[in-house]
């Protein structure tokens, strides 16, 4: 029974059936309908937003827009290219063996499996998602919301985040840059949404190795938040820590240490001694000291960061394990 269930893509009784395991089985068994569902969501989200805007005043529209984009974001970020690729591989292998009349345990099946292993089905899944879902979504945004750039900006932001979740940073970059440009023009340089988009762009620039541009983005948001919200606002403290961390990769170590020490003092006071934000600053300071060869100073930072992350995030959280 377990063997047949495995071949059919259903959960196996002999192993633990946690939520993640059952979800992976469902995705692998239904990768095509799940992909098509995501495509339908992208296609219908625009119509939903447009009809809502026609019925409500601006305040209601913006609240609805946020809910719709969050819904779209949750659905699209649930697409797992690796799971889709694995499902595609197994589906293709099964269909080939069936059409050739070969039993699952045949030698031909093993040769097919070896040939399929040489193909990167995760990349194929990413390309499929891009061509059939995300690229089409961008076209729809450009055409349907040309007269409402605020809505278009919010939707481009979601698509950019999905690209990044899929590891497709180059596809996300022009979207993130356009979102920043549009919000600067429409909302102003220091509007909270503008600053949030600058931070997202900075994080992307860091991921693709453009450290100077990333540091400039985080410096801008830190200075703006300090001016608008004050030095002890949680957003300002977080921005200060991010900026200090960016400076490490530019080898501006004295400045990085100065900013990180200030961020640590403010984080302890604003967030608390055992908050994960404090743990992140401690970890970054430890990394800075380690890279400078100051290992005796790095060790206590990392030890405290581990204790903080364990308490605030849990022992199995990725940040704790990292």
Buried (B, 14 or more C-beta within 10 A) or exposed (E): EEEEBBEEBBBBEEEEEEEEEEBBBBBBBBBEEBBEBBBEBBEEBBEBBEEBBEEEEEEEBBEBBEEBBEBBBEBBBBBBBBBBBBBBBBBBBBEBBEEEEBEEEEEEBEEBEEEBEEEEBBEBBBEBBBEBBBEBBBEBBEEBBEEBBBBBBBBBBBBBBBBBBBBBBEBBBEBBBBBBEBBBEEBEEBBBBBBBBBBBBBBBBBBEEBBEBBBBBBBBBBBBBBEBBEBEBBBBBBBBBBBBBBBBBEEBBEBBBEBBBBBBEBBBEBBEEBBBBBBBBBBBBBBBBBBBEBEEBBEEBBEBBBBBBBBBBEEEEEBBEE
